[in-house]
Amino acid sequence: MASLKALKVRINSVKSTQKITKAMKMVAAAKLRRAQEAAEAGRPYAQRLEAVVASLASKVAIGPGSSPLLAGTGKDQVHLFVVATSDKGLAGAFNTNIARLARRRADELIAQGKTVKFYTIGRKGQAVLNRQFRSSMVHGIEPGDLGKLRFADARGYADDLIARFEAGEFDVAHLFYATFKSVLTQEPTEQQIIPVKIPAVPAGEAAVSAVTEYEPSEEEILDDLLGRNVAVQLFRAMRENAASEQGSKMTAMDNATRNAGDLIKRLNIQYNRQRQAAITTELVEIISGAEAL
């Protein structure tokens, strides 16, 4: 059984930890508002650009002169998983859930005889995936504070991915990140970014697309938009991750603060019981000594 002094030291230690977790929760709450506003502001643009690129891609004839980002390599053998997480921990299951989704999808493709490679953006995701796929890691980036990333940073990542694609390092690239839903919910998401995913065109829309005219041509517009779309989707993932990280961290620190409070109550009860027992023992000894006299 712990001594009264040891219990007092532990209670003070837990109180200090509780102050830290409470402060971290408040910091996460302040950062969350900015990150959420940024994610929600950029989401419609990214979604609309993706829809426009997919719509244009479904209207053009793919041939030898088409952009590789549109036509692909003609194969589906090597898949690159771009796993976007954060550099910092203490964010609950935020990083783990993204890595778990990527790991599950990798296992499915490997079971089909495909080759899977990993391109990580964030130190935490790389650490989780290294345990199982160390030989498949091709590149790792430490982006720092996700809330401070600029579009120029995402453009740099996109240019690197496109260069690797054009060099024949992979056939399909998938992006993994967490879509921010609420403080309590961050949904792990998978999105194909290279080559552009062409949706099936319903039969009823064929006539409408036939009378649509573009100036300049669809091919010229696509040449400009395909590379930009990869950068925009990466930037969107970074913004979503920034909000998801702070939301998950806020929840985790709130739970930690509550747990610390519960532990302090239990330790105080244990301390008071032992103190009362010690006082009772001393009284019994005094009374016994007095009676002996």
N, C-alpha and C positions, 0 to 999 in steps of 0.2 A: 504493500500500500504506500502511495506517495506521501511524503511529509507535507506539513502545512506550508513550509517554505517553497517546496517544489511546486505545489499547487498554485501558490500565489504568483510564482514566476511564470507558470504556464498561462494563467489567466491574463496577466499583463501582456504576454506574447500574443495571445489570440486577440486581445483588444487592439494591439498595434496592427495586426494583420487585417482586422475588420476596418480600421481607419483607412488602410491602403485600398482595400477592395471597394469601399464606399467612394473614395476619391476617384478611382478608376472608372466606376460606374458613371459618376457625374461627368467626367471627361468624355467618355464614350457617348453619353447622351448629347453633349454639346456638339461633338463631331458628327453624330448621326444626323442631326437636322440639316447640316450643310451637305453631307454626302447624299442624303435622301433627295433633297431638292435637285442636286446635280444629276442623279440617276434618273429621276422622273422627267427632268427637262430634256435629257438627251435620248430617252427611250423612244419617243414618237419619230424622231429623225432617223434613228438607226433602223427601226422597224419599217418605215416608209421607204428608205433607200434599199433595204433588202428586198422589199416587195417590187420596187421599180426594176431593179436589176434582174430579178427572177422573171418578171413579166416581159422585159425586153429579150432576155435570153430565150424565152419560149417562142419568140416571133422570128428569130433569125435562123438562117440555115448554117449549120455547123460544118465547116470544111477544113481543108489543110491550112488555109490562111487564117483561121480563127484563133483568137487568143487562147493560150493554154489554160488560163483561168476559167475559160468558158468550156472549151472542148475537153479539157483534162488530158491525161496521158493515154487514154484508151485502155488502161488497166485498173484493177482494183485490188492489187496485191499488198502494197506497202501503205500503211496508215500511220499518219503522224498525229499524236494526241497533244494538243496545246493545252496544258493544264494550268489555269490561272488561279493562284491562291494568294496568300499574304506572306510577308516576311516575319511577322510577329505572331506569337501564340496568345494564350489566355483569352481565346475567343470561342470557347465552347467547342461544338462539333463542326464549326464552319469549314475549316480546312480539311478535316477528316472526311466529311460528306462528299466534297468535290473529288478528293482522291479516291474514295471508295467507288463512286460512279465510274471514274476513268478506269479503275482496276477491273471492275466488273465487265465493262465493255471490252477491255483488252482481252480478258479471258475468253469472252465469246468469240472474238475475231481470231484469236490464236487457235481456238478449238476448230475453227473453219479452215485452218491452214494459212491464215494471213500473217503478215509480219507487222508488228506494232512498234513504233518508236515514240519517244516522249520528249517534248519540248516544254520545259516548265518555266512559268513566270511566277516566282514566289518561292522562298526558301522552304516553307513548311510543306508544300506539296511535293517538292523534290525529296525532302527527307522521308516522307511516307512511302513514295513510290520506289525509292532507292532500295528498300528492303527486298522487293520482289523483282524489280526490273532494272537493276543496276547496269547491266550490259546493254540495255535498250535506250539509255538516256543519251540524247544527242546534244542537248544544249540546256543551260539553265541561266535564268536572269533573276536578279534580286532588285525588284522595282522600288523598294523603300516604302515610303508612306503612300498608300494607294490614293488617298484623297488629294495628293499634290501632283499626281501624274497629269501631264498635258497631252494634247492630241499629237504633238510632235514625237513624244515618246512612243505612243501607239503606232504612229506611222513608221518609226524606226523598226519596231518589232515586225510590222507587216512587210516592210521591204526585205527584211532578212528571211522571212518565211517564203515570200515570193521567189527570192533568189535561190533558195534551197529547192523549191518546187521546180523551177526552170532548169536547175542542175540535175534533176532526176532523182533526188534523194527520197521522194515519196510520191504517192499517187493521189491520196486523199488526206486532207487535214480536218480534224475535228477540234472544236474549241469547247473547253469545259470551264464553267464558272458557276456562281450562285446568283440566281435572280432574286432580288429583294422583293418580298411580299409584305412583310410587316416586321416589327421588332422580334416577334416570336417565330417567324417563318422565313427561311431563306431556302429557296428550292434549287438543288443542284441541276444544272442545265447542260445539255450537249447540243452543239450546233455545227453543222458542216459549213466551213468557210472557203475551202479550196478543193475542187473547183466549185463554182456557184451551183447550188442545187436547183435544178429546173423542175418546177411543179408540173403536174399533168394538167393540160388545158381541157376543161369540160367541153363537150361537143357544142353546147349552146353558145359558147363564147367565140367560136371560130369565125362566125360571120362578122362579129363586132371587130375583132382584131384585123380583119381583112381590109376595113375601110379606114383604119387608123394610119395617119401619115406622120413621119418624124422628120425634123430638120435640125441638124444633119441626120444622116441615116442611123438606123439602130446600131449598126456595127461601130460607127464612130463614137456614138454615145457610150456604148459598152466599153470600148477601149479606155475611155476616160474614167468610167465608173467602177470597173471591176477591181482595180487596185485600191481605189478609195474605199470601196465597200469593205475590203478586208481590214483596213485600218479603222474604219468606223465601228465595225463589229468588235474588234479588239478593244477599242476605247470604251465602247458600251459595256463590255465585260468588266473592264477595270472600274468603271463607275458603279456598276451593280455590285461588284465585290467590295468596293469601299463602303457602301451602305450596309451590305450584308455583314461585313466584318464588325462594324460598330454596333449593329443591332444584336449580333450574337454575343459580342463582348459585353454589352450592357446587360443582357440577360444573365450571362455567366457570372458577372461581378455582383449582380443583385442576389443571385442564388448563393454565392460565396459569402456575401454579407449576412444573409439570413442564417446560413449554416453556422457562421462564426458566432452570431448572437445566441443560437440554440446551444452551442458548445459552451459558451461563457455561462449560461444559466445552469447547465449541468455541473460544470466545474465549481461554480459558487455553492451549489447545494452540497456537493461532496466536501468542499472546504468547510462549510458551516457545520456539517455533521461531524467531521473529524475534530473541529475546534471544540464543539460541545462535548464530544467524547473525551477529549483531553482535559477539559475543565472538570468534567464529572470524575475522572480518574484522580485528578489532583485533590478534589474535595473529599473523596473517599479516603485517600491517603492521609489527609489532615485529620479527618474525624477519627480514623483508626489510630493515629498517633496520639490524639488527645485522650481517647479511651484507655490506651495503654498506660498513660501517665496516671 
